[in-house]
């Protein structure tokens, strides 16, 4: 387990930096109107730090893990990753990586986007819940609240930007779909 923790401790900051740089490059290449904000970068960096802490505190020799919950958690995590991957694929050229629009941006309303307006966030939330079951770590469960908080901060600005760009079409779309959780939210 110490090896896993060591790898996680080294790889997550590298991943976080690569993720942020990649988003900046992709956004610039696509002619994004709104640059990545400092708040977005800080939020991403903070969330990566929380994931690292969760992994580092994942193993406790005094705690007896339930293997059934671990397998359940693994399956739910994979489901969330699949949902996120499909949502990203369905966005196609519209995926920017930040709160921004690019030239030629269209309002995607097909596939998972028929069900919820932000299925990428849905997938991330599903994965976070799955990882919580997999790790069986209360600290990690607490990170779900951090994630939901970050989404609550980010979605209003995305919705406002889409409403300004697409007007009545977005208004009709928003009236028939939920934000993240079908039938609920």
C-alpha positions, 0 to 999 in steps of 0.5 A, spaced: 500 500 500 505 504 501 507 504 494 500 505 491 500 511 496 507 514 493 505 513 486 499 517 487 503 522 491 507 523 485 502 522 479 497 527 482 500 533 482 503 532 475 496 530 472 494 536 475 499 541 472 498 537 465 491 537 466 491 545 467 496 546 461 492 542 456 486 545 458 489 552 457 492 550 450 486 547 448 482 553 449 487 557 446 487 553 440 479 553 439 479 561 440 475 561 446 472 567 448 473 567 456 480 565 458 481 560 464 480 564 470 484 564 476 478 561 480 478 555 476 485 554 476 485 554 484 479 550 484 482 544 480 489 545 484 485 544 490 481 538 488 487 535 486 490 536 493 484 533 496 484 527 492 491 526 494 490 526 501 484 521 500 489 516 497 494 517 502 489 516 508 486 510 504 489 505 508 488 504 515 490 497 518 485 497 524 479 498 519 476 491 516 474 493 509 468 490 506 470 487 499 463 487 497 463 494 497 470 495 494 467 491 488 461 495 488 465 502 488 469 499 483 463 498 478 460 505 480 467 508 479 467 505 472 460 507 470 462 514 472 468 514 468 464 511 462 458 517 463 464 522 463 467 519 457 461 519 453 459 526 455 465 529 453 465 525 446 458 527 445 460 534 446 465 533 440 468 540 438 464 544 443 468 541 449 473 547 452 475 545 458 473 551 462 467 556 463 468 559 456 465 558 449 469 558 442 468 560 435 462 556 432 460 553 439 453 549 438 448 547 444 449 540 444 442 537 446 443 529 444 445 523 447 446 524 455 445 531 454 437 530 452 437 527 460 441 532 463 445 539 461 451 537 465 452 530 464 460 530 465 459 533 472 454 527 473 459 522 471 464 525 475 459 525 481 458 518 480 465 516 480 466 520 486 461 516 490 464 510 487 471 511 489 468 513 496 465 506 496 471 503 494 476 506 499 471 506 504 474 512 507 470 518 511 475 523 508 474 521 501 466 521 502 467 529 505 470 530 498 464 529 495 461 535 498 467 539 496 466 537 489 458 539 489 460 545 492 465 547 486 459 545 481 454 549 485 459 555 484 461 553 476 454 551 473 451 558 474 456 562 470 456 556 465 448 557 464 448 564 464 454 564 458 449 559 454 443 563 456 446 569 453 449 565 447 443 561 445 437 565 448 430 562 447 433 555 445 437 554 451 431 557 455 427 551 452 432 546 453 433 548 460 425 548 461 425 540 459 432 538 462 435 538 469 442 540 471 446 534 473 441 528 476 435 526 472 428 528 475 431 531 481 437 537 480 
